[in-house]
Amino acid sequence: MIPGNRYIENIMLADHVGRGVPGDFVECGTWRGGMACGLMAVSEAAGNAPDRRFHFFDSFEGLPPADAEKDGTAAVDYQKDPDAPGHFNNCSADYEGFAALVHAQGVAPERIHIHRGWFQDTVGHYAGGPISVLRLDGDWYESTMTCLEALYPLVSPGGAIIIDDYDDWDGCSLAVHDYLSRHRLPARIHRTVLSRVAFLIKVAE
Ligand SMILES: C[S@@+](CC[C@H](N)C(=O)[O-])C[C@H]1O[C@@H](n2cnc3c(N)ncnc32)[C@H](O)[C@@H]1O
């Protein structure tokens, strides 16, 4: 689903941060697992975190309904139109297919944790270790905010929070700004060079 340069820059960023900051890799919004596998592969190739765990959160039932007020009419209209580019049946994905894919990457099964369900019911129960890379790819305001509230505090200093939909959906950028303001966090929005992937670096509190 992700264009080439953006995919590569996500991976380069995860590689850079993952080499320097110990902790688990977490993706919220995995869909079929394209980025999930890239995150696993780059961490394994670096070889410096043999105990790193990978946590993947998704409903595997697609996106929840967009909220007209928070996500905007573009999001609501997109969701209503099955022929919209990138709609993919409302981003639904097959759980068994995803599980088989991530378990075929050569990582010990006990290091792979798939959390199936709505973020509102799952991310608050995260029981993994400190987080090195937190990748948010849940499109909407509530999906983004729920993950930030539950998981941002668990990101290690120097860890990255990658915000896939910052430029794509108003609800996502609003959630990031609201979260930072609500918690009076002075974190900056950083950008990669080619595809301008948006990310935050956690500073020590
Ligand atoms: C754009 S897709 C993710 C693409 C994926 N990261 C990739 O690399 O191809 C968005 C995903 O977020 C999931 N999602 C969004 N909001 C969610 C929520 N509140 N709870 C659970 N899953 C959610 C959807 O099920 C969907 O699979």
Ligand as a Chemical Component Dictionary entry (heavy atoms), coordinates in Angstrom:
data_LIG
# 
_chem_comp.id                   LIG 
_chem_comp.type                 NON-POLYMER 
_chem_comp.pdbx_formal_charge   0 
_chem_comp.three_letter_code    LIG 
# 
loop_
_chem_comp_atom.comp_id 
_chem_comp_atom.atom_id 
_chem_comp_atom.alt_atom_id 
_chem_comp_atom.type_symbol 
_chem_comp_atom.charge 
_chem_comp_atom.model_Cartn_x 
_chem_comp_atom.model_Cartn_y 
_chem_comp_atom.model_Cartn_z 
_chem_comp_atom.pdbx_ordinal 
LIG C1  C1  C 0  -3.738 1.838  5.912  1  
LIG S1  S1  S 1  -3.924 0.288  6.648  2  
LIG C2  C2  C 0  -2.307 -0.103 7.238  3  
LIG C3  C3  C 0  -1.284 -0.387 6.153  4  
LIG C4  C4  C 0  -0.095 -1.184 6.610  5  
LIG N1  N1  N 0  0.636  -0.572 7.680  6  
LIG C5  C5  C 0  0.870  -1.535 5.493  7  
LIG O1  O1  O 0  2.056  -1.477 5.696  8  
LIG O2  O2  O -1 0.453  -1.911 4.426  9  
LIG C6  C6  C 0  -4.784 0.733  8.126  10 
LIG C7  C7  C 0  -5.031 -0.427 9.067  11 
LIG O3  O3  O 0  -5.418 0.095  10.330 12 
LIG C8  C8  C 0  -6.366 -0.751 10.921 13 
LIG N2  N2  N 0  -7.121 0.059  11.900 14 
LIG C9  C9  C 0  -7.448 1.370  11.819 15 
LIG N3  N3  N 0  -8.093 1.778  12.914 16 
LIG C10 C10 C 0  -8.160 0.700  13.732 17 
LIG C11 C11 C 0  -8.691 0.497  15.053 18 
LIG N4  N4  N 0  -9.293 1.485  15.730 19 
LIG N5  N5  N 0  -8.555 -0.721 15.600 20 
LIG C12 C12 C 0  -7.946 -1.735 14.916 21 
LIG N6  N6  N 0  -7.435 -1.612 13.666 22 
LIG C13 C13 C 0  -7.532 -0.396 13.086 23 
LIG C14 C14 C 0  -7.198 -1.267 9.754  24 
LIG O4  O4  O 0  -7.782 -2.503 10.049 25 
LIG C15 C15 C 0  -6.146 -1.366 8.629  26 
LIG O5  O5  O 0  -5.631 -2.674 8.503  27 
# 
loop_
_chem_comp_bond.comp_id 
_chem_comp_bond.atom_id_1 
_chem_comp_bond.atom_id_2 
_chem_comp_bond.value_order 
_chem_comp_bond.pdbx_ordinal 
LIG C1  S1  SING 1  
LIG S1  C2  SING 2  
LIG S1  C6  SING 3  
LIG C2  C3  SING 4  
LIG C3  C4  SING 5  
LIG C4  N1  SING 6  
LIG C4  C5  SING 7  
LIG C5  O1  DOUB 8  
LIG C5  O2  SING 9  
LIG C6  C7  SING 10 
LIG C7  O3  SING 11 
LIG C7  C15 SING 12 
LIG O3  C8  SING 13 
LIG C8  N2  SING 14 
LIG C8  C14 SING 15 
LIG N2  C9  SING 16 
LIG N2  C13 SING 17 
LIG C9  N3  DOUB 18 
LIG N3  C10 SING 19 
LIG C10 C11 SING 20 
LIG C10 C13 DOUB 21 
LIG C11 N4  SING 22 
LIG C11 N5  DOUB 23 
LIG N5  C12 SING 24 
LIG C12 N6  DOUB 25 
LIG N6  C13 SING 26 
LIG C14 O4  SING 27 
LIG C14 C15 SING 28 
LIG C15 O5  SING 29 
# 
